[in-house]
Amino acid sequence: MTTTVLYDDRVTAVAGARVAGDHLWLAPDAMAAATGWKLEPQGLCRGDACVRTDATWVDADGHVDLTAFATHMGQPVVHDGDAWAVGESAGVRRDALLSTQAPDFELPDLDGKLHKLSDYRGKKVYLYSWGSY
Amino acid sequence: MWQAIYEELRGAGLEIIAVAFDAAGTAAVEAKIRCPDIAERPTMIADLMGWSPELWAQQAPPTYPCLIDETHLVAELYGMVNVPQGVWIDEQGRIVRPAESAGTIDMVRHLNRETLELPDAAVKAGASARMAYIDALRDWVKNGEKSPYALPPEEVKRRMKGPGEAEVLAATHAKLGRHLFAQGDNAGGRRHFAEASRLCPDSWNYRRQSMVLEPELIGQLNTAPEFWAAVDALGDTPYYPPADLSPVR
C-alpha cells in the first residue's frame, strides 16, 4: 500500500508506512525522502539543523513517528485516506513576517517562465492578487 | 487598469507583479487576461472592482508579469484573505504596506442580490476609493520612504497579522484538499476546503478555491445562498475592509 505525504512543496509516495490513529510511522529512508529530515545518531537532521528525537518517536523497527515530530515542530498534520498533509508552523511564519522583509517566492507566468520576487530587488514592487473573475 | 498605471510609473521605478490565485490553472487565467474582447466580462465585475467604463474599455493585456499561484502560496505568505489585495515592497525588499484591499469599498454589501447590479452611488464611491489608492501609490513611487503612505516598520508590524494555529491548520486542510482534487477526489477536496473555511471564516480564498474547483463556476461571482449567508454572518465587519490610507507623517 502506498501512502502520499505532502510536506513543504514535496509530494512523495512512500511504501511500507504504518498508520496508528492520527500517527504516521515511516521508515527512516521514507522519512528522509518525504520531509528531508534524516535520522542520524544525534537526532533528526536537515541541513545544519538537528532535532533531538524523543524515545517515543522511533519504534523497535526503526520507524519514525512523523506526526509526533511534526507536532513537536508546531506543524499541523491532517490526513484523509492514504494522503497525509503536514502544514507549516505558525510561530515560524510569524517570525518571518515580523522582520517586515517581504517573503520571497517563485511562480510561473502564463508562458511557464519562472519569476522570483527577489529578481526585482532595487525597484519598488506593487504586488497584487486577483481571482479568476 | 493596472496596465495604464504601469505605463505611467514604470519609468519612475515601479514594477507591478500580479498574482492570480487560481486553482484552476493557467488556462483559466489566460482566458481572463487574454480575453479577445474584454467587454465580454460582466459590467457588474467592473463595477465591483471600481473600474470606470473608460478604463475598462481601454484595458490592454498586461506587459508586467502575471503569475499563476495555484496553491495560494502568496496568500499564505502575505496573509491575503481576499482579492484584490495589494502589498507595497520597497527597493530593499522591505514591506512598506502589508496586504490590504487594493482601493475597493465594501461593494458586496451594496450589490442587489436579485439583479446583481450596483447602485450608481456605490459605483462612484468605488471609483473614488480606487483613485485615492492609486494616488497614494503614485506618491510613494515619487517620494519613496518620505511618502506619508510608506509605513514605518512598527506600523507594518502592527498591521500584519501573523497566522495563528487555526490559520496554519486551515492552510494544511486546503493543501490536502487541493491534492485530493488533483487526484480526482472532488468530494474529498470539498470536505477539506469546507473545514479550512470553518477554521478560518475570515479567509475568502478558501471559499473561492472550493468554488473555482467546480469548472462550470469559473469566471462567475459566487452568488450561492451560502455565499450571502457567509457575508451576512460578518455582521458589521466589512467583506472588503477598506485600506487605511491616513498619512503616517
Interface residues (C-beta under 8 A of the other chain):
Chain A: T4 L6 V11 Q75 P76 V77 V78 H79 D80 G81 A83 W84 A85 V86 G87 E88 S89 A90 R93 R94 L97 L98 T100 Q101 A102 P103 F105 L107 P108 D109 L110 G112 H115 L117 S118 Y120 R121 G122 K123 K124 V125 Y126 L127 Y128 S129 W130 G131 S132 Y133
Chain B: W2 G13 L14 E15 I16 I17 A18 V19 A20 F21 D22 A24 T26 A28 V29 E30 K32 I33 R34 I45 P65 C66 L67 I68 D69 L73 V74 A75 E76 L77 Y78 G79 M80 V83 P84 Q85 G86 V87 W88 I89 D90 E91 Q92 G93 R94 I95 A102 L137 W140 V141 G144 P153 V156 K157 M160 G162 P163 G164 E165 E167 V168 L169 A171 T172 H173 K175 L176 H179 L180 Q183 D185 G188 R191 H192 R208 V212 I218 G219 Q220 L221
